[in-house]
Amino acid sequence: MSRPEVVVHRDGDLLAAATAARLVTRLVDAQTARGSASLVLTGGRTGIAVLEHLRATPARDAVDWTRVDLYWGDERFLPAGHPERNETQAREALLDHVPVPASRVHVMEPSDGRFGDDPEAAAEAYADVLAAAARPEDHGSVPSFDVCLLGVGEEGHVASIFPESPAVREQERRVVAVRNCPKPPPTRVSLTLPAIRAAQEVWLMTTGAAKAAAVAMALTGAGEAQLPAAGARGRRRTLWLLDSTAAAKVPDLFTPPLA
């Protein structure tokens, strides 16, 4: 696994705009090298702001959206079209505005979908989607995503993997149902840390002083059971994208000048 790198931006809006620009470059590079690209999306304020900036920039058309596969790191187990679903927010922010084929948008099942109110079945079905997309060179049952975007919570959760939860200790399954989440809604579907670590690059994005302690702990040796963000690493690159307040407690060893 890769060692963490840190980029600090002045504020959250600049972070989102710069991440959108960085993402265009990464997707274009992947398509140039391989013909297609794969991206794991995240929800939350920063994750959706990145997609909004991506929609707004003319550079978005440098990406051939017909050759991008989109996945989700986690999803709130709510009915299709619910405003709190990550999918709903991502469609409004970007996906409804670019020509991504429906067959390349790999959504997690909603609570009124094929499996009804059975998040375990929805998780198993998403694991099957990932396994079907994995290639021999991925060396496993998950695609080697080009980029996996993640937010980071105040207590250090990523996707819907919370500290000291069954999900953070899962090593066999690549997708799990998560019940009794400490943040609403209580039921979700999430990639596990082994699935996240299949990605070539993992980008952890967060803003605000309330996240500063968790960010510093993750970068200075916290265990993943205590702080799941510490276990979110990419195969080739692990990039922490922070605003200045989220980076306030990060040791000088990690913090470059403001970007």
C-alpha positions as CSV (number, residue, x, y, z in Angstrom):
1,M,0.0,0.0,0.0
2,S,1.0,3.6,-0.7
3,R,2.2,6.2,1.9
4,P,-0.2,9.1,2.5
5,E,0.4,12.4,0.7
6,V,-1.2,15.7,1.9
7,V,-2.4,18.7,-0.2
8,V,-3.8,21.6,1.8
9,H,-6.1,24.2,0.2
10,R,-7.2,27.5,1.6
11,D,-10.9,26.7,2.0
12,G,-13.5,24.1,1.1
13,D,-14.6,25.7,-2.2
14,L,-11.1,25.8,-3.5
15,L,-10.5,22.3,-2.4
16,A,-13.6,21.1,-4.4
17,A,-12.6,23.1,-7.5
18,A,-9.0,21.8,-7.4
19,T,-10.1,18.3,-6.8
20,A,-12.5,18.4,-9.8
21,A,-9.6,19.7,-12.0
22,R,-7.3,16.9,-10.6
23,L,-10.0,14.4,-11.4
24,V,-10.3,15.4,-15.0
25,T,-6.6,14.9,-15.5
26,R,-6.7,11.5,-13.8
27,L,-9.6,10.2,-15.8
28,V,-8.1,11.4,-19.1
29,D,-4.8,9.8,-18.3
30,A,-6.5,6.5,-17.5
31,Q,-8.5,6.6,-20.7
32,T,-5.4,7.4,-22.7
33,A,-3.5,4.5,-21.1
34,R,-6.3,1.9,-21.1
35,G,-9.3,3.2,-23.1
36,S,-11.6,3.5,-20.1
37,A,-11.6,4.8,-16.6
38,S,-13.3,3.8,-13.3
39,L,-14.3,6.1,-10.4
40,V,-15.8,5.4,-7.0
41,L,-18.1,8.3,-5.9
42,T,-18.8,9.5,-2.4
43,G,-21.6,11.6,-0.9
44,G,-21.4,14.4,1.7
45,R,-20.9,18.1,1.2
46,T,-17.4,18.0,-0.2
47,G,-18.0,14.9,-2.4
48,I,-21.0,16.5,-4.0
49,A,-19.3,19.9,-4.3
50,V,-16.5,18.2,-6.3
51,L,-19.1,16.9,-8.8
52,E,-20.8,20.3,-9.0
53,H,-17.4,21.9,-9.9
54,L,-16.8,19.1,-12.4
55,R,-20.1,19.9,-14.1
56,A,-19.3,23.6,-14.2
57,T,-15.8,23.4,-15.7
58,P,-15.4,23.3,-19.5
59,A,-12.6,20.9,-18.9
60,R,-15.1,18.2,-18.1
61,D,-15.5,17.6,-21.8
62,A,-11.9,16.4,-22.0
63,V,-13.2,13.2,-20.4
64,D,-15.0,10.7,-22.7
65,W,-17.9,10.0,-20.3
66,T,-19.1,7.2,-22.5
67,R,-16.0,5.3,-21.3
68,V,-16.2,5.9,-17.5
69,D,-17.5,3.3,-15.1
70,L,-19.0,4.8,-11.9
71,Y,-19.4,3.1,-8.6
72,W,-20.3,4.2,-5.1
73,G,-18.3,3.7,-1.9
74,D,-21.5,3.5,0.2
75,E,-25.1,4.3,-0.1
76,R,-27.9,5.2,2.3
77,F,-30.5,2.4,2.2
78,L,-33.4,4.5,1.2
79,P,-36.0,4.4,-1.6
80,A,-34.9,5.2,-5.1
81,G,-34.9,8.9,-5.8
82,H,-34.8,9.8,-2.1
83,P,-33.0,13.2,-1.7
84,E,-30.6,11.8,0.9
85,R,-29.3,9.0,-1.3
86,N,-25.8,9.6,-2.6
87,E,-27.0,8.4,-6.1
88,T,-29.7,11.0,-6.2
89,Q,-27.3,13.8,-5.2
90,A,-24.7,12.7,-7.7
91,R,-27.2,12.6,-10.5
92,E,-28.3,16.1,-9.8
93,A,-24.8,17.4,-9.4
94,L,-23.2,15.8,-12.4
95,L,-24.4,12.5,-13.9
96,D,-27.6,14.0,-15.4
97,H,-25.4,16.5,-17.3
98,V,-22.8,14.2,-18.9
99,P,-23.3,11.4,-21.4
100,V,-22.5,8.4,-19.1
101,P,-24.3,5.3,-20.4
102,A,-26.7,3.8,-17.9
103,S,-24.9,0.5,-18.1
104,R,-21.8,2.1,-16.7
105,V,-23.5,3.7,-13.7
106,H,-23.3,0.9,-11.1
107,V,-25.7,1.9,-8.3
108,M,-26.3,0.2,-5.0
109,E,-29.9,-1.1,-4.7
110,P,-32.4,1.1,-2.9
111,S,-34.7,-0.1,-0.1
112,D,-37.6,-0.4,-2.6
113,G,-35.5,-2.1,-5.2
114,R,-35.1,-5.7,-6.3
115,F,-34.5,-7.0,-2.8
116,G,-36.9,-4.9,-0.9
117,D,-36.0,-4.0,2.7
118,D,-33.0,-6.4,2.8
119,P,-29.7,-4.5,2.9
120,E,-27.7,-7.8,3.2
121,A,-29.1,-9.0,-0.1
122,A,-28.3,-5.5,-1.7
123,A,-24.8,-5.8,-0.4
124,E,-24.3,-9.2,-1.8
125,A,-25.7,-8.1,-5.2
126,Y,-23.2,-5.2,-5.3
127,A,-20.4,-7.6,-4.5
128,D,-21.5,-9.6,-7.5
129,V,-21.4,-6.4,-9.7
130,L,-17.8,-5.7,-8.6
131,A,-16.8,-9.3,-9.2
132,A,-18.2,-9.3,-12.7
133,A,-16.3,-6.1,-13.5
134,A,-13.0,-7.3,-12.1
135,R,-10.3,-8.3,-14.7
136,P,-7.6,-11.0,-14.3
137,E,-5.0,-8.2,-13.8
138,D,-7.0,-6.9,-10.9
139,H,-6.0,-10.0,-8.9
140,G,-9.2,-10.2,-6.9
141,S,-13.0,-9.8,-6.8
142,V,-13.0,-6.0,-7.1
143,P,-11.9,-3.8,-10.0
144,S,-8.7,-1.9,-9.5
145,F,-10.6,1.5,-9.5
146,D,-8.6,4.4,-11.0
147,V,-9.8,6.7,-8.2
148,C,-11.8,6.1,-5.1
149,L,-13.2,9.3,-3.6
150,L,-13.9,9.3,0.2
151,G,-15.1,11.8,2.7
152,V,-13.9,11.6,6.3
153,G,-16.1,12.0,9.3
154,E,-15.4,13.8,12.6
155,E,-14.8,10.4,14.3
156,G,-12.7,9.1,11.4
157,H,-15.3,7.1,9.4
158,V,-15.0,6.6,5.7
159,A,-17.8,5.3,3.4
160,S,-20.1,3.8,6.1
161,I,-17.3,2.2,8.0
162,F,-17.4,3.5,11.6
163,P,-14.9,3.0,14.4
164,E,-15.1,-0.3,16.2
165,S,-17.9,-1.5,14.1
166,P,-18.3,-5.0,12.5
167,A,-17.7,-3.4,9.1
168,V,-14.2,-2.1,10.0
169,R,-13.1,-5.6,11.0
170,E,-14.5,-7.3,7.9
171,Q,-11.7,-9.0,5.8
172,E,-13.6,-11.5,3.6
173,R,-16.5,-9.6,2.2
174,R,-16.1,-6.7,-0.1
175,V,-19.5,-5.1,0.4
176,V,-21.5,-5.2,3.6
177,A,-24.8,-4.1,5.0
178,V,-24.3,-1.6,7.9
179,R,-27.1,-1.4,10.5
180,N,-27.4,0.9,13.5
181,C,-25.1,3.6,12.1
182,P,-24.4,6.3,14.6
183,K,-25.4,8.9,12.0
184,P,-28.7,8.8,10.2
185,P,-30.0,7.1,8.3
186,P,-29.2,4.0,10.4
187,T,-29.1,1.4,7.6
188,R,-26.6,1.6,4.7
189,V,-24.6,-0.5,2.2
190,S,-20.8,0.0,2.1
191,L,-17.6,-1.1,0.5
192,T,-15.2,-2.6,3.1
193,L,-11.6,-1.5,3.6
194,P,-10.3,-4.4,1.5
195,A,-12.5,-3.2,-1.4
196,I,-11.3,0.4,-1.0
197,R,-7.7,-0.8,-0.9
198,A,-8.2,-2.4,-4.4
199,A,-8.2,1.1,-5.9
200,Q,-5.1,2.5,-7.6
201,E,-5.6,5.8,-5.9
202,V,-7.6,6.7,-2.8
203,W,-8.4,10.4,-2.3
204,L,-9.7,11.4,1.2
205,M,-11.3,14.8,1.1
206,T,-12.4,16.7,4.2
207,T,-12.9,20.2,5.5
208,G,-13.4,22.0,8.8
209,A,-11.8,22.2,12.2
210,A,-14.0,19.5,13.6
211,K,-12.2,17.0,11.4
212,A,-8.7,18.1,12.4
213,A,-8.1,15.7,15.2
214,A,-9.2,12.7,13.2
215,V,-7.1,13.7,10.2
216,A,-4.0,14.1,12.4
217,M,-4.6,10.7,14.1
218,A,-5.0,8.9,10.8
219,L,-1.8,10.3,9.5
220,T,0.3,9.5,12.6
221,G,-0.3,5.8,13.2
222,A,-3.9,5.3,14.4
223,G,-5.2,1.8,14.0
224,E,-8.0,1.3,11.4
225,A,-10.4,-0.3,14.0
226,Q,-10.2,2.9,16.0
227,L,-10.0,5.2,13.0
228,P,-11.2,3.6,9.7
229,A,-9.7,6.5,7.6
230,A,-6.3,5.2,8.6
231,G,-6.9,2.0,6.8
232,A,-8.1,3.6,3.5
233,R,-5.1,3.4,1.3
234,G,-4.6,3.1,-2.5
235,R,-2.3,0.7,-4.2
236,R,-0.3,3.4,-5.9
237,R,-1.4,6.6,-4.2
238,T,-3.2,7.8,-1.0
239,L,-4.0,11.5,-1.2
240,W,-5.4,13.5,1.6
241,L,-7.1,16.7,0.3
242,L,-7.7,19.1,3.1
243,D,-8.7,22.7,3.8
244,S,-6.5,24.7,6.1
245,T,-8.7,24.1,9.2
246,A,-8.9,20.3,8.7
247,A,-5.1,20.3,8.4
248,A,-4.5,22.4,11.5
249,K,-3.3,19.5,13.7
250,V,-1.3,17.7,11.0
251,P,2.4,17.5,11.8
252,D,4.6,19.7,9.7
253,L,6.1,16.6,8.2
254,F,2.9,16.2,6.1
255,T,1.8,19.7,5.4
256,P,3.1,21.5,2.3
257,P,2.4,25.1,1.6
258,L,-1.2,26.0,0.8
259,A,-2.2,25.0,-2.8
